Amino acid sequence: MRRTVALFACIALALTSTDLSAQGLAGGSGFTVEYTANPFGSTFLSPGYMRAKFLAGPMGIRIGGKASFSNTQTDPYTIEHVGFFDVRPGIEFHTSSGKSSPYAGIEGIFMNQSANKNSTTEIGIANATSANGLNQAFMGYGGALVAGIDYYWGQKFFVGFEVGLDVYLINYKDVIMAGQTIIEGTTDFHAKTNLNNTIKLGFNF
């Protein structure tokens, strides 16, 4: 509850700081990098996406993403591999470019997860790390609608918030063991709110 109240207080502060003509152009042009975080994740300010974008007047071209990779040695003879990436190119349109800069945009979603279990003493597994499909490999694609606001401190630094609606398909791959398919791949449809970019911290070069 406290996190929700704090978030809405920040939003209200940003929305009320709209005296753009008095402030002049504080940002809204050039190359920008952002770090985003989710205040509602498993831990407070769970890491979100790293993003780069190029702003030219009211329009910005952006690309964000996150990735992880692990090779876990469960015993001297067995290694479990899991790799993941989520890349999101898109565009955003700013209704004003000053100290407070609201925007809306769209972006594509491209995700991939690879997984396998390699062992010299057990039968290996492709596209998962266990016979019951743990960490099952997949490919995902779709799109998102986003809206947010950037609030500049001086000419270069800014904070902001963003929310989005993600719509995408996940195509899970067959899990294979000893050359046989033990779990057939399926396709899932998802439509959900994206809070990974709720809080942003950025720098405009």
Disulfide bonds with the S-S distance in Angstrom:
none
